[in-house]
Amino acid sequence: MYLDYAATTPTDPRVLEVMLPYFTKSYGNASSMNSFGREAKEALEESRKRIADSMNAEAEELVFTGSATEANNLVLKGHAFREGRSRCHIAVSTIDHDCVLNSVKWLEEQGFRVTYLPVDSYGLLRVDSFRKALEEDITLVSVVYGNNEIGTVQQVEEIAKMCHEHGAFFHTDAVQSFGKFPIDVESMGIDSMTVNAHKMYGPKGVGALYISGNLKIAPLIHGGSHEFGMRAGTENISSIVGFAKAVELREKEMETEGKRLCRLRDRLIEAALEIDDAYLNGHPTMRLPNNVNLRFSHLEGEAVVLDLDAEGIAASSGSACSSTSLEPSHVLLAIGLRPEEARGSLRFSLGKQNSEEDIEFSARRLVDVVERLRRISPLTPKSTDRSPQLKH
């Protein structure tokens, strides 16, 4: 039973179907002038327009990359290199993805100025601190749309407006949100946005960066003139075609599926919070429709994940990109959890193959696993006289 859709999703058979011809028949290079190349170029530009239209962007504002990580690196480093050390000042939230935080940490080492924006206990940007930070001549702000670990969804439109009032560009990593919410980059004031395919039932190995015509960045990969000179390298036509198909399907199914996932999410949260000393991480309502992030006192989250896996339930202890790290999640520390609380957390992320029966089964197994592990855990206090704590 797969409950780790925030890590990746299975490729929809309808997506795979449209991809297959570009491996075996229509395999031309989109830069070639022959008929094979022209066919590939047409598929490339049709796919670009399909994805750009879905976010109300112009086709020439969408650059295809090999991943969302590459897209985030491109906008952050590309902005820094274009502006130069004397002018560039980037601000990022403390709960952004590792690829954002590690990119700006590297830029700091190169002499660029970076500000880290704090969040509250739910993971929402602290508005007062943000307003104060914007007075320091920030040129680019990057705040994740929907957090991949705790599921909290930011008030993106409000953040973008504040950025523009202070002359800063606004970028958002929308990997977990694109395909779950309608996103209009024009009306929402988004200057740049990162998306990818494999979190929305498309193929791995393809991402995209929306860049408004007003935001100028320097390329990171040099070579040919591919992708408007912003990203050299032969385009991955089969995956780009699959990406466009995944977007098309998400647009049709988004509303109905979103409501269904919210019901399943809320049922799992309700059942989990019946367990003693169980708590919800992230905002109770302003969260991704498929995200459930829980913490259990006196337990290691990894132990719960492994025991659930033995029961046939695939969950996660946090971001898949950091799953081998022994350090507690930077996201959970940023919302104020102690290291031992962060280590006692795990994430369920739901998808379209999950049913109500799956959720009820998972809830029962979760209760059994937590009770069993607490009986043998050295972290469990000997006395049961524990002060009550509020759950959020």
DRENLUM-946727 format. One record per residue (C-alpha): z negated, x, y negated. Coordinates in pm, whole numbers, padded with zeros to 5 digits, always signed. Each point is the difference from the previous one (the first is absolute). Layout:
N
ZXY;...
***
This chain:
392
+00000+00000+00000;+00124+00173-00315;-00218-00037-00310;+00115+00310-00188;+00294-00133-00201;-00110+00191-00312;+00079+00323+00188;+00346-00116+00104;+00182-00307+00128;+00237-00058+00292;+00365-00007-00103;+00125-00357-00007;+00277-00050+00261;+00217-00154-00273;-00039+00321-00201;+00086+00219+00297;+00311-00210+00066;+00154+00073-00341;-00091+00370+00027;+00165+00074+00333;+00366+00008-00115;-00083+00279-00246;-00102+00225+00289;+00307-00056+00217;+00296-00145-00195;-00054+00012-00376;-00148+00348-00004;+00180+00143-00302;-00150+00211-00276;-00028-00208-00317;+00124+00298-00205;+00324+00032+00198;+00324-00135-00147;+00146-00119+00331;-00027-00355+00137;-00314+00082+00198;-00163+00133-00315;+00107-00297-00209;-00145-00238+00258;-00332+00185-00007;+00001+00008-00380;+00057-00375-00015;-00291-00061+00238;-00218+00233-00207;+00069-00175-00330;-00024-00351+00145;-00341+00091+00143;-00110+00155-00327;+00093-00316-00189;-00173-00222+00257;-00330+00188-00036;+00029+00038-00379;+00071-00373-00042;-00315-00083+00197;-00214+00166-00270;+00221-00100-00297;+00121+00355-00061;+00344+00144-00060;+00164+00167+00300;+00033+00332-00182;-00379+00001-00055;-00069+00031+00374;-00004+00344+00165;-00023+00026+00378;-00236+00260+00147;-00114+00106+00345;-00342-00166-00037;-00245-00154-00243;-00182+00334-00009;+00316+00166-00128;+00052-00276-00256;-00354+00041-00137;+00045+00377-00017;+00332-00048-00178;-00132-00219-00280;-00325+00191-00060;+00137+00354+00019;+00335-00102-00147;-00178-00146-00304;-00218+00309-00036;+00292+00242+00020;+00202-00205-00245;-00282-00028-00256;-00139+00352+00038;-00362+00121+00001;-00053-00036-00373;+00079-00372-00006;-00050-00140+00352;-00327-00181+00072;-00012-00207+00321;-00274-00249+00089;-00049-00129+00356;-00253-00230+00162;-00260+00153+00230;+00107-00232+00283;+00370+00085-00002;+00167+00126+00317;-00048+00362+00103;+00361+00082-00088;-00069-00101-00361;-00336+00175-00027;+00117+00318+00170;+00310+00009-00219;-00202-00012-00322;-00256+00248+00135;+00289+00241+00057;+00124-00068-00353;-00348+00079-00132;+00021+00337+00174;+00326+00061-00185;-00169-00065-00335;+00083-00368-00054;-00260-00240-00138;-00123-00276+00232;-00257-00277-00051;-00156-00192+00289;-00066-00368-00064;-00316-00149+00156;-00023-00334+00178;-00282-00248+00053;-00173-00086+00328;+00289-00229+00096;+00264+00264-00072;+00127-00156-00323;+00084+00232-00288;-00285+00025-00252;+00170-00141-00310;-00238+00149-00257;+00037+00351+00143;+00376-00049+00020;+00027-00104-00365;-00197+00307-00103;+00216+00228+00214;+00319-00139-00157;-00114+00130-00339;+00052+00356+00130;+00381+00004-00034;+00072-00086+00363;+00372+00001+00075;+00006-00153+00352;-00248-00219+00188;+00017-00052+00377;-00210-00274+00161;+00052-00128+00354;+00103-00368+00007;-00181-00100+00321;-00228+00258+00161;+00096+00097+00353;-00362+00037+00117;-00215-00266-00165;+00281-00240-00094;-00103-00051-00364;+00291-00115-00219;+00004+00122-00360;+00084-00206-00308;+00325+00190-00038;+00144-00202-00286;-00310+00052-00213;-00011+00373+00079;+00368+00043-00091;-00053-00182-00330;-00290+00228-00091;+00209+00305+00083;+00284-00110-00224;-00238-00077-00287;-00094+00369+00007;+00350+00136+00054;-00048+00090+00369;+00235-00074+00288;-00137-00193+00300;+00071+00085+00364;-00133-00182+00304;+00006+00074+00372;+00090-00343+00136;+00054+00101+00363;-00260-00244+00134;+00089-00276-00248;+00380-00006+00000;+00110-00279+00232;-00340-00170-00020;+00010-00107-00367;+00291-00085-00231;+00045+00301-00230;+00206-00013-00320;-00002+00347-00155;+00149-00129-00325;-00247-00280-00074;-00297+00195+00135;+00074+00306-00211;+00027+00243+00290;+00183+00318-00103;+00008+00156+00346;-00087-00123+00348;-00010+00151+00348;+00096-00207+00305;+00098+00068+00360;+00141-00179+00303;-00232+00066+00291;-00292-00201-00143;+00220-00312-00006;+00163-00002+00347;+00272+00247-00095;+00071+00353+00128;-00206+00310-00064;+00147+00289-00195;+00122-00185-00309;-00167-00079-00330;+00112-00078-00353;-00110+00065-00354;+00072-00247-00276;+00029+00187-00331;+00055-00192-00321;+00276+00131-00223;-00264+00092-00259;-00191+00237+00230;+00170+00338+00037;-00102+00233+00282;+00122+00330+00142;+00131+00010+00359;-00198+00191+00265;+00275+00048+00259;+00312+00174-00124;+00342+00009+00159;+00278-00254-00031;+00023-00289-00244;-00140-00260+00241;-00220-00282-00131;+00112+00038-00362;-00094+00367+00011;-00364-00087+00066;-00024+00079+00371;+00251+00230+00168;+00080-00045+00367;+00225-00222+00213;-00131-00355-00010;-00151-00154+00314;+00240-00296+00008;-00125-00166+00317;-00361-00006-00122;+00099-00107-00351;+00198-00292+00145;-00305-00086+00212;-00223+00021-00307;+00218-00250-00184;-00005-00239+00297;-00379+00026+00022;-00023-00089-00370;+00230-00298+00049;-00214-00131+00287;-00326+00057-00188;+00129-00200-00297;+00073-00296+00227;-00326+00019+00197;-00244+00137-00259;-00165-00320-00120;-00049-00168+00337;-00109+00319+00174;-00232+00094-00285;-00190-00327+00025;-00027+00034+00380;-00130+00357-00024;-00258-00100-00262;-00138-00261+00240;-00022+00251+00285;-00149+00265-00230;-00269-00232-00130;-00090-00117+00350;-00046+00357+00120;-00212+00085-00305;-00213-00310+00055;-00060+00086+00365;-00073+00367-00068;-00255-00073-00274;-00204-00201+00249;-00093+00337+00155;-00327+00145-00131;+00042+00271-00264;+00375-00057-00028;+00169+00017-00341;+00344-00052-00148;+00156+00292-00193;+00231-00090-00287;+00038-00311-00209;-00078-00326+00183;+00300-00189-00143;+00223+00242-00193;+00117+00176+00314;+00309+00043+00212;+00063-00303+00223;-00021+00207+00319;-00286+00241-00077;-00353-00011+00146;-00216+00306-00068;-00352-00015+00138;-00299+00227+00022;-00286-00012+00248;-00333+00163-00069;-00126+00260+00251;+00342+00053+00159;+00297+00234-00024;+00323-00191-00069;+00196+00234+00227;-00220-00096+00294;+00068-00368-00060;+00375+00067-00026;+00003+00194+00329;-00201-00264+00186;+00225-00275-00134;+00301+00201+00113;-00147+00012+00350;-00015-00380-00021;+00371-00010-00091;-00045-00052-00376;+00164+00250-00236;-00187+00032-00331;-00057+00293-00235;-00286+00184-00168;+00200+00035-00322;+00331+00134-00125;+00232+00116+00277;+00100+00295-00219;-00359+00130+00006;-00104-00103+00352;-00057+00358+00121;-00230+00089-00292;-00375+00022+00067;-00077-00070-00364;-00105-00353-00101;+00272-00205-00169;+00046+00086-00368;+00070-00370-00062;-00333-00111+00141;-00188+00271-00186;+00177-00102-00322;-00133-00358+00028;-00353+00137+00024;-00071+00014+00373;-00218+00278+00137;+00173+00234+00250;-00183-00158+00294;+00111-00346-00115;+00359+00117-00038;-00006+00145+00351;-00119-00335+00133;+00314-00179-00121;+00314-00114+00177;+00318-00186-00092;+00185-00284+00166;+00345-00073-00143;+00185-00303+00126;+00367-00079+00048;+00247-00258+00111;-00053+00057+00372;-00369-00092-00026;-00117-00351+00087;-00320-00200-00048;-00086+00075+00363;+00034+00374-00073;-00245-00026-00287;-00257-00197+00200;+00028+00246+00290;-00033+00298-00237;-00303-00154-00170;-00178-00048+00333;+00078+00352+00115;-00113+00139-00335;-00339-00167+00038;-00038+00141+00352;+00106+00352-00102;-00230+00017-00303;-00298-00125+00200;+00066+00241+00284;+00044+00301-00226;-00311-00079-00202;-00209-00002+00316;+00100+00359+00073;+00060+00134-00351;-00242+00268-00128;+00062-00146-00348;-00167-00331+00086;-00356-00009-00143;-00282-00047+00250;-00157-00273-00209;+00181-00328-00051;-00196-00062-00320;+00287+00060-00241;+00021-00139-00351;+00272-00262-00046;+00308+00110-00191;+00254-00206-00186;+00348-00019+00150;+00312-00013-00215;
***
